[in-house]
Amino acid sequence: GKLNDDDGPSYFTKLNFGSIDIDWSSRTFAVNIHDDDGDIVLSTGSLGVDISAGYMNSIPGCIDGHFLPFLQKFGPWIFVFLAANILTLVLRSRHFRSRPRSKKDKQV
């Protein structure tokens, strides 16, 4: 059923998965919950998106390069920092493994 209906519950606790159907031409979408057979058991129904095409086109894509200048400037330093910390952890773990145990340590 639809989530807005008063007919039934607005939840489904059995094995399920979700999907989002987007209709770009009509600028609508629906969020659906499916049971383990793939049948829709809950849905928001068609919901409209009231956003202008100009605004939609101004939203950066996932990989638009806006983060690239930061990575070019600080990336090498971040790499050096991470490499130094990993090296420190490796050396410390080797040091503690190779250290002979004293009589005090063995009593605990």
Backbone as CSV, one residue per row, in Angstrom:
resi,resn,N_x,N_y,N_z,CA_x,CA_y,CA_z,C_x,C_y,C_z
1,GLY,0.811,-1.185,0.000,0.000,0.000,0.000,0.853,1.245,0.000
2,LYS,0.179,2.338,-0.137,0.894,3.613,-0.099,1.143,4.010,1.343
3,LEU,2.219,4.752,1.563,2.561,5.160,2.919,1.536,6.126,3.501
4,ASN,0.834,6.854,2.649,-0.139,7.842,3.132,-1.504,7.227,3.421
5,ASP,-1.712,5.977,3.019,-3.012,5.333,3.228,-3.233,5.018,4.699
6,ASP,-4.502,5.079,5.112,-4.872,4.667,6.468,-5.284,3.198,6.487
7,ASP,-5.214,2.539,5.331,-5.676,1.152,5.219,-4.795,0.159,5.970
8,GLY,-3.505,0.370,5.961,-2.611,-0.612,6.561,-1.410,0.055,7.204
9,PRO,-0.511,-0.772,7.696,0.670,-0.221,8.375,1.613,0.471,7.382
10,SER,2.389,1.398,7.883,3.357,2.107,7.044,4.755,1.552,7.282
11,TYR,4.820,0.254,7.547,6.102,-0.408,7.747,6.000,-1.831,7.232
12,PHE,7.162,-2.421,6.937,7.224,-3.806,6.473,8.496,-4.404,7.052
13,THR,8.363,-5.343,7.967,9.517,-5.840,8.713,10.076,-7.164,8.210
14,LYS,9.457,-7.756,7.216,10.002,-8.994,6.658,11.179,-8.648,5.745
15,LEU,11.829,-9.682,5.198,12.952,-9.485,4.292,12.523,-8.548,3.170
16,ASN,13.314,-7.473,2.936,12.903,-6.477,1.956,14.106,-5.749,1.370
17,PHE,13.829,-4.966,0.344,14.817,-4.052,-0.225,14.065,-2.869,-0.794
18,GLY,14.787,-1.797,-1.067,14.145,-0.583,-1.539,14.613,-0.186,-2.920
19,SER,13.819,0.644,-3.562,14.182,1.206,-4.864,13.625,2.619,-4.958
20,ILE,14.257,3.400,-5.799,13.775,4.751,-6.078,13.564,4.838,-7.578
21,ASP,12.351,5.097,-7.981,12.025,5.264,-9.396,11.985,6.753,-9.700
22,ILE,12.804,7.180,-10.656,12.870,8.593,-11.027,12.400,8.740,-12.465
23,ASP,11.419,9.614,-12.682,10.947,9.940,-14.026,11.415,11.362,-14.317
24,TRP,12.526,11.452,-15.026,13.140,12.757,-15.266,12.260,13.653,-16.129
25,SER,11.536,13.078,-17.074,10.727,13.908,-17.972,9.558,14.560,-17.239
26,SER,8.915,13.828,-16.322,7.787,14.424,-15.595,8.224,15.012,-14.255
27,ARG,9.509,14.894,-13.934,10.098,15.462,-12.713,9.395,14.924,-11.459
28,THR,9.220,13.594,-11.444,8.607,12.925,-10.291,9.484,11.744,-9.874
29,PHE,9.261,11.288,-8.652,9.952,10.101,-8.172,9.064,9.367,-7.184
30,ALA,9.393,8.099,-6.951,8.670,7.283,-5.976,9.687,6.429,-5.236
31,VAL,9.510,6.305,-3.928,10.344,5.438,-3.105,9.518,4.198,-2.800
32,ASN,10.056,3.028,-3.139,9.325,1.775,-2.998,10.059,0.794,-2.089
33,ILE,9.298,0.004,-1.356,9.829,-1.107,-0.568,9.288,-2.387,-1.198
34,HIS,10.196,-3.333,-1.476,9.830,-4.599,-2.116,10.013,-5.742,-1.127
35,ASP,9.173,-6.779,-1.271,9.389,-7.988,-0.469,10.454,-8.845,-1.155
36,ASP,10.759,-10.004,-0.592,11.842,-10.817,-1.142,11.516,-11.405,-2.516
37,ASP,10.261,-11.332,-2.953,9.899,-11.746,-4.307,10.005,-10.602,-5.309
38,GLY,10.264,-9.393,-4.812,10.371,-8.229,-5.689,9.089,-7.446,-5.850
39,ASP,8.016,-7.887,-5.203,6.740,-7.167,-5.289,6.779,-5.930,-4.395
40,ILE,6.197,-4.826,-4.857,6.145,-3.597,-4.065,5.130,-3.777,-2.949
41,VAL,5.575,-3.604,-1.711,4.677,-3.739,-0.558,4.379,-2.384,0.074
42,LEU,5.245,-1.403,-0.107,5.025,-0.030,0.355,5.565,0.930,-0.697
43,SER,4.927,2.065,-0.843,5.380,3.066,-1.799,4.932,4.448,-1.361
44,THR,5.716,5.435,-1.683,5.303,6.816,-1.428,4.336,7.283,-2.496
45,GLY,4.258,6.545,-3.602,3.499,7.022,-4.750,4.339,8.061,-5.472
46,SER,3.817,8.582,-6.535,4.552,9.555,-7.337,4.611,10.899,-6.610
47,LEU,5.809,11.389,-6.385,6.017,12.677,-5.726,6.686,13.629,-6.699
48,GLY,6.215,14.848,-6.745,6.784,15.836,-7.655,7.992,16.534,-7.057
49,VAL,8.875,16.966,-7.947,10.055,17.733,-7.554,9.887,19.122,-8.137
50,ASP,9.783,20.117,-7.290,9.542,21.485,-7.744,10.853,22.263,-7.732
51,ILE,11.744,21.877,-8.644,13.040,22.544,-8.752,13.227,22.923,-10.213
52,SER,13.698,24.138,-10.453,13.864,24.590,-11.829,14.987,23.827,-12.520
53,ALA,14.893,23.743,-13.830,15.916,23.040,-14.618,17.266,23.741,-14.474
54,GLY,17.264,25.057,-14.370,18.523,25.797,-14.197,19.221,25.424,-12.912
55,TYR,18.455,25.285,-11.849,19.046,24.888,-10.565,19.575,23.463,-10.637
56,MET,18.806,22.569,-11.241,19.244,21.176,-11.363,20.548,21.083,-12.143
57,ASN,20.679,21.882,-13.193,21.892,21.847,-14.008,23.083,22.480,-13.294
58,SER,22.837,23.309,-12.287,23.944,23.958,-11.570,24.516,23.082,-10.464
59,ILE,23.852,21.971,-10.116,24.352,21.077,-9.070,25.521,20.285,-9.649
60,PRO,26.696,20.324,-8.982,27.853,19.602,-9.513,27.602,18.102,-9.560
61,GLY,28.167,17.461,-10.556,28.098,16.011,-10.656,28.997,15.371,-9.611
62,CYS,29.005,14.067,-9.592,29.808,13.354,-8.601,31.294,13.608,-8.791
63,ILE,31.751,13.627,-10.037,33.172,13.816,-10.307,33.313,15.027,-11.212
64,ASP,33.270,16.215,-10.605,33.367,17.426,-11.400,34.718,18.115,-11.227
65,GLY,35.583,17.570,-10.377,36.921,18.122,-10.207,37.028,19.245,-9.200
66,HIS,35.947,19.585,-8.490,36.025,20.706,-7.558,36.929,20.412,-6.366
67,PHE,37.203,19.144,-6.094,38.052,18.762,-4.972,39.518,18.616,-5.395
68,LEU,39.761,18.634,-6.708,41.097,18.400,-7.252,42.145,19.410,-6.776
69,PRO,41.879,20.724,-6.744,42.912,21.652,-6.265,43.356,21.360,-4.830
70,PHE,42.411,20.984,-3.966,42.770,20.638,-2.592,43.704,19.432,-2.576
71,LEU,43.368,18.403,-3.350,44.200,17.198,-3.395,45.577,17.484,-3.983
72,GLN,45.641,18.347,-4.983,46.931,18.686,-5.572,47.805,19.441,-4.582
73,LYS,47.194,20.269,-3.762,47.957,21.072,-2.806,48.361,20.263,-1.576
74,PHE,47.415,19.501,-1.006,47.670,18.822,0.264,47.838,17.310,0.152
75,GLY,47.540,16.733,-1.007,47.625,15.290,-1.184,48.975,14.691,-0.820
76,PRO,50.101,15.276,-1.314,51.407,14.714,-0.943,51.659,14.742,0.560
77,TRP,51.217,15.799,1.232,51.427,15.889,2.683,50.569,14.878,3.426
78,ILE,49.363,14.675,2.957,48.485,13.668,3.571,49.104,12.287,3.401
79,PHE,49.659,12.014,2.203,50.303,10.729,1.953,51.499,10.527,2.877
80,VAL,52.345,11.551,3.024,53.518,11.452,3.902,53.074,11.212,5.338
81,PHE,52.059,11.923,5.792,51.550,11.748,7.157,51.058,10.319,7.378
82,LEU,50.251,9.811,6.455,49.731,8.455,6.601,50.847,7.411,6.532
83,ALA,51.787,7.589,5.613,52.896,6.640,5.488,53.750,6.630,6.756
84,ALA,54.009,7.799,7.337,54.805,7.879,8.561,54.090,7.187,9.720
85,ASN,52.802,7.372,9.819,52.047,6.723,10.896,52.002,5.209,10.726
86,ILE,51.847,4.745,9.514,51.844,3.302,9.274,53.212,2.714,9.590
87,LEU,54.264,3.386,9.165,55.616,2.925,9.470,55.854,2.880,10.974
88,THR,55.402,3.894,11.684,55.541,3.926,13.142,54.816,2.749,13.783
89,LEU,53.615,2.464,13.346,52.864,1.331,13.897,53.565,0.006,13.625
90,VAL,54.086,-0.163,12.438,54.787,-1.402,12.096,56.034,-1.560,12.955
91,LEU,56.817,-0.499,13.090,58.043,-0.571,13.883,57.739,-0.820,15.355
92,ARG,56.712,-0.187,15.886,56.347,-0.411,17.286,55.890,-1.844,17.523
93,SER,55.103,-2.387,16.602,54.635,-3.758,16.792,55.800,-4.739,16.725
94,ARG,56.773,-4.496,15.857,57.959,-5.362,15.797,58.781,-5.234,17.068
95,HIS,58.901,-4.024,17.580,59.685,-3.794,18.795,59.079,-4.550,19.978
96,PHE,57.766,-4.469,20.128,57.120,-5.115,21.276,57.095,-6.639,21.133
97,ARG,57.060,-7.147,19.909,57.085,-8.596,19.720,58.466,-9.188,19.971
98,SER,59.506,-8.439,19.630,60.864,-8.975,19.765,61.473,-8.718,21.141
99,ARG,60.828,-7.927,21.976,61.355,-7.588,23.296,61.228,-8.793,24.222
100,PRO,62.328,-9.198,24.882,62.228,-10.316,25.829,61.386,-9.915,27.031
101,ARG,60.614,-10.846,27.510,59.735,-10.568,28.649,60.534,-10.683,29.942
102,SER,60.283,-9.769,30.833,60.963,-9.793,32.129,60.172,-10.675,33.095
103,LYS,60.751,-10.931,34.252,60.065,-11.761,35.268,58.810,-11.069,35.747
104,LYS,58.807,-9.740,35.808,57.619,-8.979,36.219,56.462,-9.250,35.258
105,ASP,56.770,-9.214,33.946,55.728,-9.433,32.935,55.140,-10.823,33.013
106,LYS,55.964,-11.807,33.336,55.498,-13.180,33.374,54.591,-13.457,34.581
107,GLN,54.710,-12.675,35.651,53.916,-12.901,36.860,52.477,-12.461,36.668
108,VAL,52.199,-11.598,35.752,50.847,-11.056,35.570,49.946,-11.999,34.899
